[in-house]
Amino acid sequence: MTRIETACYSLLASAFILAGFLLVQVSAMPNTAEAAMVISRNDFTLLTAKTRDSEESLFVINNATDRLLIYKLNLARKRIELSGGADLTEVFGTGGGGDGGRGRR
């Protein structure tokens, strides 16, 4: 066996070992939604959160009307359906749109 063949086999073996380490690390990572996944643009804030063991829901907050809408995925019908909602001014008091009560209206 020549030096080049030995070097090639060594590189190949180290590639397999590194691939194994990568697979172990990737499988150990949690599969959860993070706060960094929140999207906030103009008057809307969108985020996902786990609502049941195998279910996540989409939460949409309309900052202009202070309304919260909750959508869930219906796999059987292949669509997203409204599953709930709330008026945030009723839930949290008179409101103020998150501006510390300075009143943006």
Number of C-alpha atoms within 10 A of each C-alpha: 5 6 8 9 10 11 11 11 12 11 12 12 12 12 12 11 11 12 12 11 11 11 10 11 10 9 9 8 8 7 7 10 13 10 10 7 11 13 12 13 9 8 11 16 15 17 18 20 15 12 11 8 6 6 10 16 19 20 20 19 22 18 17 12 13 18 16 18 16 18 17 18 16 11 8 6 8 8 9 13 14 14 12 11 14 13 14 18 14 11 9 9 8 10 16 15 18 11 9 9 10 10 10 10 6
